Amino acid sequence: MIKKIFGIVGLAAILCVQAFGGGIDRVDIFDNAGNHLLFITFDYDSEGNNTGRTVYASDSTFLRYTSIVKDGNGNVTSENSVDYDDNTLFKTSIGLQNDKTSLSIKDKFDMEILGAPISIDKSSVGEYSVSQSGSMIYKQKYEYTNDGMLKRINYTDPSGIPLYYATISQSTGTIQGGIQKVHPQLAPVFRAVSNGKLLVSFTVVTLSDVKVELFTLSGGLISKATASSLAAGRRTLEVSQNRQLRAGTYIARISVNNSQVYHDRLMLVR
C-alpha cells in the first residue's frame, strides 16, 4: 500500500501540472473510504512555470520537497526529492518511450523504489492508464466542474474498483498557485530585530483579515499571529509571540481572508 500511495502522489502531481500548465494550488489524496492521506502544494516561478512541489502528511507534517529539472526546451527531465535536512530521498527520471511518459524512481542507492519503471498512457480524453512491466496497475480519470476546471482525479485498479481519489484546488483571481503563491502586492518581508523578535511586513490592498504562521520543518506549529480588519496599506505583525526564536530554517505561511497566499521556507540567522 505504501508503494501505491507513493506512486499515486507523484503521478497526481506530475499529470496535473503537465495537463493544465500551472495554476494548480493544491492536491489532496484520500483513500476510497475518505481518509485524508497526504496533500501536495506547488511551487511556480514568476512566469508561472512549475519548479517544485512539497508533500505533507494529512496533519501538515512536512514529508519531502521535490525540485524539478528541465532541459533547454522547458521539458521536465528529472526530479530530486529531499527530506527536511535536504538529504536526497530519491530521484525520478522522466522521458518518453513508445509515445508514453516513462518514470524511473530510484533511491540514493540507485535501486528502483517501485520495483521497476512505470509508464503513463493517455487512453482517452481525461483518462490515463499506468503500467509497470507491461501490465496495467491502475487507471486515473479526471472530473471537471461545469466551467471546465479540474476538480478531482479518481484512481481505480485495472478492473475499475476504486482505490484512491484526489481533490484539486486551483488558483483564481490575483492568487497564483504554488508554494510561493503571493498576491502581487503582498510583498512580505521577514526580519529579526535586536530584541529577538521576528517581524513580518506586508501590503494589503483591501480591508483584510491576516494570519501568519511559523512551522518547524517537521510540521510543528511554533507561533502564530493574527490581525482582523487591517486597512489597506503596508502593515507589520510580530510573529515570534514575544520570544526569541532559535536560528534555523522554518516554514512560513500567510493567509488573507482565510485563503493561503504565501508559503515558503524561511532561514533565521542570529
N, C-alpha and C positions, 0 to 999 in steps of 0.2 A: 504493500500500500504506500509506503514512504516513497518508493521509486516512482510510482504512478503519480502521486501528488507532485513530486519534484519535477517530473516531465511536464505535467499539465501547467504548472506555474510558469515555466519558461516558455512553453508554446503559446499560452494565452497572451503573454506579454509580447512576444515576437510577432504573432499573427495580427494582434490588434493594431500595433503601430504600423506594420507593413501594409495592412489593408486600408487603414484610414489616415496614414500620413501625418500623425501627430494629433494633438487635441485630446488624447485620452488622458484623463485626470487620474483615475484610479481603477484597479481591477480587484474585486473581492472574490475569493474562491470558497465555495461551500461544498460539503458532501451532499448526497441525494436526500438526506434527512433534514437538511437546512442548517447543519452545524457549521459555523464560520471557522475556516481553517487558516487562511492566510489573506493578506492583501498586498498589493503592489502599487507603488507610486512611480511616476515617470519624470525624467529629467530632460529638459529641452534647452537648446541654445537660443540665442536672441533671434534666430531666423526660423525657429520652430522645428528644428531637426532633433530627433530623439538621440540623446547622448548617453543615457544610462537609466537604470531603474533600481528601486530599493524594495526588498521583500521584508515584510513584517509578519510576525505571528498575529493571531486574532486579538491578543491583548496588547498590541502595539510594540512588542519586543522586537528590536532590530535583529534580523537574521543575516542578511547579506546585501551588499551593493554590487551591481553589475555595470561595468563600463563597456562601451561599445566601440569597436574599431572598424573604420570604413576605409575603402580603397579610394583612389583618386576620383572615381566617378560617383562617389557617395553611396556605394553598395556596402552593406554590412558583411564583413568577412569573418569576424570573430568577436567574442566577448570574454571578459575576465571578471570572475566573481570573487569577492573578498569578504572576510569577516570584519567585525568592528575594530580589530587591530591591524587591518589591511593585509592580513595573511591570505594568500591565494587559496580558495576552496576548490575551484575547478575552472577550466577553460572550455569554451564552446567554439568549435569551428563550423562555419556556415557556408554552404555552397550549393551548387546545382548539380544534380545527377539525374540524367534521363528526364529533364524538364521538371524535376521535383526538387523542392528545397530539402537539403540534407543537413543534418546536425550531428556532430560528434562531440559528446560531452565527456571530458576526461578530468580526473582528479590530478593532484600535484605529483602523483607517481606515474602519470600517463596511462592510467587504467580507465577503460570505459565505465562510467558510473551506471549507465543503464544497461550494461552488458554488451551492447552493440549500437552502432549509429542508428538514427531514426530518420525517416523521410516523411515529408508532408506533401500531400497531393490535393489540389483543389478539384474535387469530384463534381461539383455543380455550384451554382451561384449561392454563396453564403455557406457552403459546406466543404469540409476538409476531412480527408482520411489520413490517419497517422499509422505508419507501418514500421516494422522492425524485422530485419532478416527475411523480407519478402512476405510477411504475414501482417495483416491489419491488427492493431492493438486497440484502437478506439477511434471514434469519429467526433468531429466538432461541427456544430451547426449554430449559425448566428440568428438572433432575433432582433428586430428593429422596432422603433417607435413608429407612430403614424407619419411622422415627418422625416423618416429615413435615418434616424440616429440609432447607432448600435446600442443595445441595452442589455443583452445577455448572450452568453455562449453556453450551450448545452453539450456535455460530454457523455457519450454512450459507449458501451462495448460494441464489437462488430455486429452483434445481433440486435442492437437497438435498446438494450437495457440501460437505464440511466445510471451514471456513476457519480458525476460531479456537475456543478454549474458555476459560472462566473457572472457577476453583475458588473456592468461597465458604467463609469461616471465620466462624462465628457465635459470639457470646459465650455463656458458660454460667456458672452459679453467681453469685459476687459480682463477677465481672469484667464491666464494662459495655463494649460495643463503642464504638470511636471513637478519634480521635486523642488525646483527653484521657481515655482509659479508665483508671480508677483503682479499686483495691479501696476501698470506702467508708472503711475505717480507715487506709489508707496515708498520706494527707495529706502528700505530700512538700513540703519547703521547702528551696530552694536559697539559699545565702548566701555571699558573698565576705568573707573575713576579712582582717585587716590585713596579714598576711604574703603576701598574694596568692593564697592557696589558695582553691579553691572546694569547699564542703562541701554535702552534702545530708542532711537529716534526714527520717526516715520512721518509720512504725509497721508492724510485722509482728505478725500475730495468732497465728501458729503457728511452729514451727521451720521456717526458710526459707533457701534459697539465693537471694541477691540479686545482680543485675548492674546497674550504672548506666553508661550510655554517653553520650558527648557528641560530636555531629557538627557539622561546618560545614553551612551551608545548601545547599551543593552536594553533600552526602552523604559527605564525608570524615570518617572516624573520627579524632578528635584525642585522646581519652582514655577510659579505661575503668577502673572499679573493681568488684571482685567480693568477695563475702563468703559463706562457706559456713556452714551450720547456725547461723544467727542465731536466738537465742532470742526469744520473743515480747516485745514492748515497743518503746519509742522508740529508734531506732538512728541513728548518724551515720557517713557514709563520706566520705572525701576523693575528689573526682572529678578534680582537676587534676593528680594524679601529681607532686606536689612542684614544680610550675612555675606561674608566673603566666600566666594566660590573658589575651589581649587583650580589650579592651572590644568588644562587638558582640553579634550575635544568633546563637544556636546552636539545635540541636535536641537535646533531652534524652530519653533512653529509659530506662525502668526495667523490668526483668524479674524476676519472682518465680517460683522453681522452673521456670525455662525458659519461662514464659508472659509475654509483654509485657503490662504493666498500666498503663503510663503513657508518653505520647508527646506532647510539646508543645514549642513554641518557648520559648527562654529568653534574655532580654536581660540581658547582663552590663555593668554600668556601673562604671567605675573613677573 
